[in-house]
């Protein structure tokens, strides 16, 4: 692959057999990324790259870009910044579920409500996945408090999954809306309060 690759401004070599951006990033992650660093941004020819779908980077070859800039940050600093943003992300997910409740209860907007449920659930899944990253990388003794918040969140959600699946299988939008409004949103409220307390 004939491209210029810079990791935090330093030129690095990429084996010629790597043919796409995904392979390039995997190579950097496995061979060049210093311990305790996170990739926070990838720029192609000066433009920030963000995948619009999984493995989009596998479709990009050296015909699509000539310069790759990879920017990293200390894992602990990145985790602290992410933790600061957690209450905002929780509020966005809650808003999605709240709007979905309204749509599900309106016979004309039920389809849109189901789409919002799916999108909000996907966002919640991403938040839960990111939670583990925070637990392992957050500084200042917050890890145990985050672990307790994570365990509480996943435990409460696990208890609701069967009910949510049943509501969806039975095509019962009112029951689904009730589960979201009276179960999921309060769980997220409690999570937000715990995170605010951890942030101090």
C-alpha positions as CSV (number, residue, x, y, z in Angstrom):
1,X,0.0,0.0,0.0
2,X,1.6,3.2,-1.1
3,X,0.4,5.8,1.3
4,X,2.0,8.1,3.8
5,X,1.0,7.0,7.4
6,X,1.7,9.2,10.4
7,X,1.0,8.1,13.9
8,X,0.8,11.3,16.1
9,X,2.9,13.1,13.5
10,X,5.6,10.4,13.2
11,X,6.0,8.6,9.9
12,X,5.5,4.8,10.2
13,X,6.1,2.0,7.7
14,X,3.2,-0.2,6.5
15,X,3.9,-3.5,4.8
16,X,3.2,-3.4,1.0
17,X,0.8,-6.5,1.3
18,X,-1.7,-4.4,3.2
19,X,-4.4,-3.4,0.7
20,X,-7.1,-1.5,2.6
21,X,-7.6,1.0,5.4
22,X,-9.0,-1.7,7.7
23,X,-5.8,-3.8,7.3
24,X,-3.7,-0.7,7.8
25,X,-5.5,0.2,11.1
26,X,-5.2,-3.4,12.4
27,X,-1.5,-3.3,11.6
28,X,-1.0,-0.1,13.5
29,X,-3.1,-1.3,16.4
30,X,-1.1,-4.5,16.7
31,X,2.4,-3.3,15.9
32,X,2.8,0.5,16.3
33,X,0.3,1.7,18.9
34,X,2.2,2.4,22.2
35,X,0.8,0.8,25.3
36,X,-1.7,2.9,27.1
37,X,-2.7,4.8,24.0
38,X,-6.1,4.9,22.2
39,X,-6.8,5.9,18.6
40,X,-9.2,8.8,18.9
41,X,-9.2,10.0,15.3
42,X,-8.2,8.9,11.8
43,X,-7.8,11.4,9.0
44,X,-7.7,10.6,5.3
45,X,-6.1,13.3,3.3
46,X,-6.9,15.8,6.1
47,X,-10.6,14.7,6.5
48,X,-11.8,12.9,9.6
49,X,-12.9,9.3,8.8
50,X,-15.8,7.8,10.6
51,X,-17.4,4.5,9.5
52,X,-21.0,4.8,8.4
53,X,-21.4,1.0,8.6
54,X,-19.3,-1.9,10.0
55,X,-16.1,-2.6,8.1
56,X,-16.5,0.3,5.7
57,X,-12.7,0.8,6.1
58,X,-12.2,-2.6,4.3
59,X,-13.6,-1.0,1.2
60,X,-11.1,1.9,1.1
61,X,-7.8,1.3,-0.7
62,X,-4.9,3.5,-1.6
63,X,-6.9,4.7,-4.6
64,X,-9.2,6.5,-2.1
65,X,-6.5,8.3,-0.1
66,X,-2.8,9.1,0.0
67,X,-2.2,10.4,3.5
68,X,-3.4,8.7,6.7
69,X,-3.0,10.6,10.0
70,X,-3.7,8.6,13.1
71,X,-4.2,10.6,16.3
72,X,-3.9,8.9,19.7
73,X,-4.5,9.9,23.3
74,X,-3.6,8.4,26.7
75,X,-6.2,5.7,27.5
76,X,-6.8,7.1,31.0
77,X,-7.3,10.7,29.7
78,X,-9.6,9.4,27.0
79,X,-11.6,7.5,29.6
80,X,-11.9,10.5,31.8
81,X,-13.1,12.6,28.9
82,X,-15.6,9.9,27.9
83,X,-16.9,9.7,31.5
84,X,-17.5,13.4,31.5
85,X,-19.7,13.0,28.4
86,X,-21.6,10.0,29.8
87,X,-24.5,12.0,31.3
88,X,-25.1,13.7,28.0
89,X,-25.2,10.3,26.1
90,X,-27.6,8.9,28.7
91,X,-29.9,11.9,28.2
92,X,-29.9,11.3,24.4
93,X,-30.8,7.6,24.8
94,X,-33.6,8.5,27.3
95,X,-34.9,11.1,24.8
96,X,-35.0,8.4,22.1
97,X,-36.9,6.0,24.3
98,X,-39.3,8.7,25.5
99,X,-40.1,9.7,22.0
100,X,-40.5,6.0,21.0
101,X,-43.1,5.7,23.8
102,X,-45.1,8.5,22.4
103,X,-44.9,7.1,18.9
104,X,-45.8,3.5,20.0
105,X,-49.0,4.8,21.8
106,X,-50.0,6.6,18.6
107,X,-51.5,4.1,16.1
108,X,-50.3,6.2,13.2
109,X,-46.7,6.4,14.3
110,X,-46.1,2.9,15.7
111,X,-43.7,1.9,12.9
112,X,-41.5,5.0,13.6
113,X,-41.7,4.1,17.3
114,X,-40.4,0.6,16.7
115,X,-37.5,2.1,14.6
116,X,-36.7,4.5,17.5
117,X,-36.7,1.6,19.9
118,X,-34.2,-0.2,17.8
119,X,-32.0,2.8,17.4
120,X,-32.1,3.7,21.1
121,X,-31.4,0.1,22.1
122,X,-28.4,0.1,19.7
123,X,-27.1,3.3,21.3
124,X,-27.7,1.8,24.8
125,X,-25.7,-1.3,23.7
126,X,-22.8,0.9,22.5
127,X,-22.9,2.8,25.9
128,X,-22.8,-0.5,27.8
129,X,-19.8,-1.7,25.6
130,X,-18.0,1.6,26.2
131,X,-18.7,1.3,29.9
132,X,-16.2,-1.6,30.2
133,X,-13.5,0.6,28.6
134,X,-14.1,3.2,31.2
135,X,-13.9,0.6,34.0
136,X,-10.5,-0.5,32.9
137,X,-9.0,2.8,32.0
138,X,-10.5,5.5,34.3
139,X,-8.0,7.1,36.7
140,X,-8.5,8.5,40.2
141,X,-10.0,5.5,41.9
142,X,-13.3,5.6,40.0
143,X,-13.1,2.1,38.7
144,X,-14.8,0.3,41.6
145,X,-17.7,2.8,41.5
146,X,-18.0,2.4,37.8
147,X,-18.0,-1.4,38.1
148,X,-20.8,-1.2,40.7
149,X,-22.8,1.0,38.3
150,X,-22.2,-1.3,35.4
151,X,-23.2,-4.4,37.3
152,X,-26.4,-2.6,38.5
153,X,-27.3,-1.5,35.0
154,X,-26.7,-4.8,33.3
155,X,-28.5,-6.7,36.1
156,X,-31.6,-4.5,35.9
157,X,-31.7,-4.7,32.1
158,X,-31.2,-8.5,32.0
159,X,-34.3,-8.8,34.1
160,X,-36.4,-6.9,31.6
161,X,-35.3,-8.5,28.3
162,X,-37.8,-11.4,28.4
163,X,-40.7,-8.9,28.9
164,X,-39.5,-6.7,26.1
165,X,-39.1,-9.6,23.7
166,X,-42.5,-10.9,24.6
167,X,-44.1,-7.4,24.0
168,X,-42.4,-7.3,20.6
169,X,-43.4,-10.9,19.6
170,X,-47.0,-10.2,20.6
171,X,-46.9,-7.0,18.7
172,X,-48.1,-5.1,21.8
173,X,-46.9,-1.5,21.3
174,X,-48.7,-0.3,24.5
175,X,-46.9,-2.8,26.7
176,X,-43.6,-2.0,25.0
177,X,-44.1,1.7,25.6
178,X,-45.0,1.0,29.3
179,X,-41.8,-1.1,29.7
180,X,-39.7,1.7,28.2
181,X,-41.4,4.5,30.2
182,X,-41.7,2.8,33.6
183,X,-38.7,0.4,33.6
184,X,-36.0,1.3,31.1
185,X,-36.1,5.1,31.5
186,X,-36.0,4.9,35.3
187,X,-33.0,2.6,35.1
188,X,-31.2,5.2,32.9
189,X,-32.2,7.9,35.4
190,X,-30.6,5.9,38.2
191,X,-27.5,5.3,36.0
192,X,-27.2,9.0,35.3
193,X,-27.5,9.9,39.0
194,X,-24.7,7.4,39.8
195,X,-22.4,8.7,37.1
196,X,-23.1,12.3,38.3
197,X,-22.1,11.2,41.8
198,X,-19.0,9.5,40.5
199,X,-18.0,12.7,38.7
200,X,-18.5,14.6,41.9
